[in-house]
Amino acid sequence: MARLVHMTLSEAIDAVSPTDGLKTHRSWWVARHAVERIEGTPRAMRLHLRGGVSAPVARGAVVLLREAGWLGATAA
C-alpha cells in the first residue's frame, strides 16, 4: 500500500541513503541507476530517466556530476 509522507528534500535524500544519487537541481535528486542518457551542454543539461522523465541539471551541479564520474571524458 502506498502512502504519502511529507518531508523536506534533504530529509528524503537522507532517507534513501546510501543509494547512489545526486541532487541535480534545487528540487531534484536523481538515483544514478535511473539515468538512461545525458543530453545537452553544461549550460543546459538534462538527465533522461527510466519511465520517460527528464530531470534538469543546474549549472553548478554539472561539476558534481563530473566529479562523481557520471559524465564521460568527452562531456564539457
Helices and strands as residue ranges (DSSP letters): H 9-16, E 21-25, E 28-31, G 32-34, E 35-41, E 44-49, G 50-52, E 54-57, H 59-67
